[in-house]
Amino acid sequence: MKTLKTIPNFISQKEENEFWQTHDSSEFVDWSSAQLVKFPNLKKSTKTISLRLPADMLEELKVKANALDIPYQSFIKVLLKKELSII
């Protein structure tokens, strides 16, 4: 078994990021004993925003979301995600 180096103590996240960009983690961690872990309940953090929409536009969003059987807020997120992926 190879001898592992000691991971240094870092003063900041930036210092740690810079360190790992220039060092191979296999020199510090025995990855042969690593196990796959799943975190099924993790959700992306969200932030509440206030968005003013014309009443007729909001009503149209609600009608289309209802036709898809999803909440209108979720439908808005789907539309935004789709448009952002095009850009």
ChimeraX commands (.cxc) that place a marker at each C-alpha (Angstrom):
marker #1 position 0.00,0.00,0.00 radius 0.5
marker #1 position 1.37,3.38,-0.94 radius 0.5
marker #1 position 1.97,6.08,1.65 radius 0.5
marker #1 position -0.52,8.91,1.44 radius 0.5
marker #1 position 0.40,12.54,1.81 radius 0.5
marker #1 position -1.32,14.63,4.48 radius 0.5
marker #1 position -3.95,17.07,3.26 radius 0.5
marker #1 position -2.86,20.55,4.35 radius 0.5
marker #1 position -5.02,22.87,6.42 radius 0.5
marker #1 position -6.46,25.62,4.26 radius 0.5
marker #1 position -7.14,29.17,5.32 radius 0.5
marker #1 position -9.91,29.71,2.79 radius 0.5
marker #1 position -12.06,27.96,0.22 radius 0.5
marker #1 position -10.14,29.81,-2.50 radius 0.5
marker #1 position -6.83,28.46,-1.22 radius 0.5
marker #1 position -8.22,24.92,-1.14 radius 0.5
marker #1 position -9.64,25.25,-4.68 radius 0.5
marker #1 position -6.28,26.43,-5.99 radius 0.5
marker #1 position -4.51,23.55,-4.25 radius 0.5
marker #1 position -6.73,20.85,-5.76 radius 0.5
marker #1 position -6.40,22.36,-9.23 radius 0.5
marker #1 position -2.69,21.57,-9.13 radius 0.5
marker #1 position -2.61,18.33,-7.09 radius 0.5
marker #1 position -3.82,14.79,-7.71 radius 0.5
marker #1 position -6.21,13.70,-4.95 radius 0.5
marker #1 position -5.03,10.08,-5.25 radius 0.5
marker #1 position -1.78,11.17,-3.56 radius 0.5
marker #1 position -3.84,12.15,-0.49 radius 0.5
marker #1 position -6.84,9.77,-0.45 radius 0.5
marker #1 position -7.09,6.01,-0.86 radius 0.5
marker #1 position -9.91,5.89,-3.41 radius 0.5
marker #1 position -9.86,2.08,-3.60 radius 0.5
marker #1 position -12.02,1.94,-0.47 radius 0.5
marker #1 position -14.44,4.63,-1.64 radius 0.5
marker #1 position -18.10,3.73,-1.97 radius 0.5
marker #1 position -20.77,5.21,-4.21 radius 0.5
marker #1 position -23.21,7.32,-2.22 radius 0.5
marker #1 position -26.54,8.66,-3.40 radius 0.5
marker #1 position -28.39,11.61,-1.91 radius 0.5
marker #1 position -31.90,11.13,-3.32 radius 0.5
marker #1 position -33.55,13.88,-1.28 radius 0.5
marker #1 position -31.24,16.72,-2.25 radius 0.5
marker #1 position -32.98,19.58,-3.95 radius 0.5
marker #1 position -31.52,22.61,-5.63 radius 0.5
marker #1 position -31.75,25.63,-3.44 radius 0.5
marker #1 position -34.36,28.07,-4.60 radius 0.5
marker #1 position -34.94,31.74,-4.09 radius 0.5
marker #1 position -38.29,33.45,-4.04 radius 0.5
marker #1 position -38.70,36.30,-6.50 radius 0.5
marker #1 position -41.48,38.69,-7.30 radius 0.5
marker #1 position -42.41,38.85,-10.96 radius 0.5
marker #1 position -45.04,41.16,-12.34 radius 0.5
marker #1 position -46.88,39.79,-15.35 radius 0.5
marker #1 position -49.83,41.12,-17.30 radius 0.5
marker #1 position -53.02,39.47,-15.99 radius 0.5
marker #1 position -53.86,37.96,-19.37 radius 0.5
marker #1 position -50.38,36.43,-19.68 radius 0.5
marker #1 position -50.64,34.89,-16.21 radius 0.5
marker #1 position -54.06,33.48,-17.07 radius 0.5
marker #1 position -52.69,31.96,-20.28 radius 0.5
marker #1 position -49.80,30.39,-18.33 radius 0.5
marker #1 position -52.25,28.91,-15.85 radius 0.5
marker #1 position -54.46,27.48,-18.61 radius 0.5
marker #1 position -51.51,25.87,-20.41 radius 0.5
marker #1 position -50.06,24.53,-17.15 radius 0.5
marker #1 position -53.45,23.09,-16.22 radius 0.5
marker #1 position -53.62,21.34,-19.60 radius 0.5
marker #1 position -50.28,19.72,-18.76 radius 0.5
marker #1 position -51.50,18.95,-15.24 radius 0.5
marker #1 position -48.65,20.81,-13.54 radius 0.5
marker #1 position -48.61,23.85,-11.25 radius 0.5
marker #1 position -48.24,27.08,-13.20 radius 0.5
marker #1 position -45.09,28.06,-11.25 radius 0.5
marker #1 position -43.47,24.78,-12.35 radius 0.5
marker #1 position -44.57,25.46,-15.92 radius 0.5
marker #1 position -42.91,28.89,-15.80 radius 0.5
marker #1 position -39.68,27.24,-14.59 radius 0.5
marker #1 position -39.85,24.72,-17.44 radius 0.5
marker #1 position -40.25,27.53,-19.97 radius 0.5
marker #1 position -37.40,29.54,-18.50 radius 0.5
marker #1 position -35.08,26.51,-18.39 radius 0.5
marker #1 position -35.89,25.69,-22.01 radius 0.5
marker #1 position -35.16,29.23,-23.17 radius 0.5
marker #1 position -31.92,29.44,-21.16 radius 0.5
marker #1 position -30.62,26.26,-22.76 radius 0.5
marker #1 position -31.10,27.78,-26.23 radius 0.5
marker #1 position -28.96,30.81,-25.43 radius 0.5
marker link #1:1,2 radius 0.2
marker link #1:2,3 radius 0.2
marker link #1:3,4 radius 0.2
marker link #1:4,5 radius 0.2
marker link #1:5,6 radius 0.2
marker link #1:6,7 radius 0.2
marker link #1:7,8 radius 0.2
marker link #1:8,9 radius 0.2
marker link #1:9,10 radius 0.2
marker link #1:10,11 radius 0.2
marker link #1:11,12 radius 0.2
marker link #1:12,13 radius 0.2
marker link #1:13,14 radius 0.2
marker link #1:14,15 radius 0.2
marker link #1:15,16 radius 0.2
marker link #1:16,17 radius 0.2
marker link #1:17,18 radius 0.2
marker link #1:18,19 radius 0.2
marker link #1:19,20 radius 0.2
marker link #1:20,21 radius 0.2
marker link #1:21,22 radius 0.2
marker link #1:22,23 radius 0.2
marker link #1:23,24 radius 0.2
marker link #1:24,25 radius 0.2
marker link #1:25,26 radius 0.2
marker link #1:26,27 radius 0.2
marker link #1:27,28 radius 0.2
marker link #1:28,29 radius 0.2
marker link #1:29,30 radius 0.2
marker link #1:30,31 radius 0.2
marker link #1:31,32 radius 0.2
marker link #1:32,33 radius 0.2
marker link #1:33,34 radius 0.2
marker link #1:34,35 radius 0.2
marker link #1:35,36 radius 0.2
marker link #1:36,37 radius 0.2
marker link #1:37,38 radius 0.2
marker link #1:38,39 radius 0.2
marker link #1:39,40 radius 0.2
marker link #1:40,41 radius 0.2
marker link #1:41,42 radius 0.2
marker link #1:42,43 radius 0.2
marker link #1:43,44 radius 0.2
marker link #1:44,45 radius 0.2
marker link #1:45,46 radius 0.2
marker link #1:46,47 radius 0.2
marker link #1:47,48 radius 0.2
marker link #1:48,49 radius 0.2
marker link #1:49,50 radius 0.2
marker link #1:50,51 radius 0.2
marker link #1:51,52 radius 0.2
marker link #1:52,53 radius 0.2
marker link #1:53,54 radius 0.2
marker link #1:54,55 radius 0.2
marker link #1:55,56 radius 0.2
marker link #1:56,57 radius 0.2
marker link #1:57,58 radius 0.2
marker link #1:58,59 radius 0.2
marker link #1:59,60 radius 0.2
marker link #1:60,61 radius 0.2
marker link #1:61,62 radius 0.2
marker link #1:62,63 radius 0.2
marker link #1:63,64 radius 0.2
marker link #1:64,65 radius 0.2
marker link #1:65,66 radius 0.2
marker link #1:66,67 radius 0.2
marker link #1:67,68 radius 0.2
marker link #1:68,69 radius 0.2
marker link #1:69,70 radius 0.2
marker link #1:70,71 radius 0.2
marker link #1:71,72 radius 0.2
marker link #1:72,73 radius 0.2
marker link #1:73,74 radius 0.2
marker link #1:74,75 radius 0.2
marker link #1:75,76 radius 0.2
marker link #1:76,77 radius 0.2
marker link #1:77,78 radius 0.2
marker link #1:78,79 radius 0.2
marker link #1:79,80 radius 0.2
marker link #1:80,81 radius 0.2
marker link #1:81,82 radius 0.2
marker link #1:82,83 radius 0.2
marker link #1:83,84 radius 0.2
marker link #1:84,85 radius 0.2
marker link #1:85,86 radius 0.2
marker link #1:86,87 radius 0.2
view
